[in-house]
Amino acid sequence: MRIIAGTYRSRKLEAPPGLKTRPTSDRLRETLFNVLAPRIAGAAFLDLYAGSGAVGLEALSRGAAKVTFVEHAPEALKILHHNLEQLGISSGFAVRAERVAAFLRSAAKASPRPTHYEVVFLDPPYDAAEEYATALGLLGEAQGILAPGALVISEHRRKETLDEQYGSLKRTRLLEQGDAALSFYAATSAQAE
């Protein structure tokens, strides 16, 4: 696993051992960031179920202003911190060691005001189907954490069907590659504040 492009191009990344954490493949990350290219520079990027941090680190490498990594698994957090250290990244990020649902519930209440994310990526464990509905549902109902025109992307099994809409998030695109798929959701202006 490596960084595809940008400041840290070709730098290798570690991944947690075993099958509990399934890093987004280099090929799928490349496809994702080809689509996101015009949105990344200067963006606030939210990496939910961050695992090794590969997707958020790719965003930092390509010029995201800030990346927030949310992960609760101790082994994945250890690898994420190791990857940040190995790349020499000391600013422009935050690591939140908590469950995604708890983070999303508290993020909108942040004081003095919540961070407004332009891009949100979520990649729950494939076998945790309820996590997709919970996270996307909370994002679709959350007030104030999505910037106007925000894009929410969910990686999932190709055979797994996600809903077309979660609250004010509406699917605008579906990309399939191998056994994986990326569902892109746009936040309606009523929700993204």
N, C-alpha and C positions, 0 to 999 in steps of 0.2 A: 504494500500500500504506500502511495506517495502523493505529494502535492502535485497537481496537474500543471498549474500555470501561476504566473505572478511572482512576487518577491521571493517566495520560498519554493519555486518550481523545482521539481525532481527530488526534493528532500523526502527521505523515507519517514514513515510514521509507524508506530507500534500499534498493535491491536490487542485487546484482552484475549487471553487464551480461552479455548472452549467455544461452544456454540451459543451461549447465552447472549452474547453481543455479536451482531452480524454487521460488520462495517459496510457502508455503501461502497460498492465496487468502484475502481478507478474509472471504468468505462461509463457507468451510470452517473458518477459525479461530473465527468466531462460533459455528458449530455445535459445534465441539470444546469451547469454553469454556462454552457453555450446559450441556453434559453435566458438565463438570468443576467448575462453580461451587461446589458444597458442599465441594470438596476443596482449593481453591487457597489460601485465606487461611491464612497461617502455614506453608505446605508448603515442603519442599525439593523443587525441580523440576529435572529433568535434561533438557536439550535436546540430543539427539544429532543430528549432521549439521546443526548449527544454522544454517548459511548466514548470512543477514542478521540472524538472531536474532529474527525476528518473533514466533515462538511463545513463546520464553522471555521476551521483552520484554512480551508480552501478559500472561504469568503474573506478572511483577513489577508491572505496572500494576494487576493485580487483587488484589495483596496477598500473593503468595508471599514467604516469609521469605528464601529464597535460591534463585538459579538458577545452575546450572552449564551453561555453553555449551561444547560439544565440536565443534570444526571444525578441519580441517587445511588447507583450500585458502586460499592467501595472499590472493587477491582477496576471498573471502568474509569472512575475518578482518578485513581492512581495513574493509569495509563494516560489519561487526558492531561494531567499535570506534567507527566514526564514528556509528552509530546510538545507542550508549550515550552518547557525548559530546553529541550533539545533544539527547538527552532529559535531559541533566544527571544521569545516574545514575552515582554514584561508589562505591556500596557495595551489598551484598546480592547480589553475583554473583561468579563466577569464570569466566574464559575459559581453556579448555584447548586449546592449539594442537597437537593430535595426532589420530591416526586413532582412530576409535571403538573398534575391537577392542583396541588398545593401552591406551586409557583404561580400558575395562571390565576388562581383565586386571589392571591395576595398582590400580584403585579399591578392590577388596576387600582389598588388602594395605596400604592406607593406615594410617599410624601417627599417633597412638596408636590411633585406630579410624576406620573408614570412615564417610563421610556416609551416612545412611539416607534414601533418596529416597522420598517418598510418590507422586510422579507422574513418569513417564519418557515423553518423547515422542521418537520417531525418525522421520526422514523422509529416508532415503537417496535418492540419485539413482534415478529410476525404472528406468533402464537397468542399474543395478548390482544385479541380482536376488540375487547371492550375499551382498550386504551385509545384506539382511533376515534371511536364515537365520543368518548369523554373529552379528549383534548380538542378535537375539532368542534364539538358542541360548546365547550368553554370559550374557545376563540371566537366562535360565531355569536356568542352572547356577551363577551367581555367588552366593556366600554372603556375606551381610552388607551389601550395598549397598541392598537394597530393604527399606523399612519394612514392618511388619505391615500387611496390607491394601493394599499398593501397587498402583497401576494403571499398566500399560505400554500406550501407544497408538502404533500404527504407521500412518503415512499411506502409501498405495500406490495403484497404478492399480486402478481398479474391476475390470478384467479379470484382474488378477494375483491369484492365489489364494495366500494365506498358510496355513500349517499351523494346525490347531486348537490344537495344543499344542507348546510348546518347553520341554523339561525340566519345571520346575514352574510354568510360565506356561500358563494355559489361557484360550482366547478366550471372552469372555463376551458380546461384542456386536460387530456389524458395521454401520457406518453408511455409506451410499453417497450421494454427491452429485456430479452431473455425471460427469466421467471419473475422479474420485478416490473413495477409500474410506478409512475409519478402522477399524482392527481394535483392539479393546480387550481386553487380557489382564489377568487377575487373578493375582497371585502367591499360591500356596498358602502356608498358615502354616508348612509345613515349610521352605520356601525363604526367606521373608521374615523375617529375624531382626534 
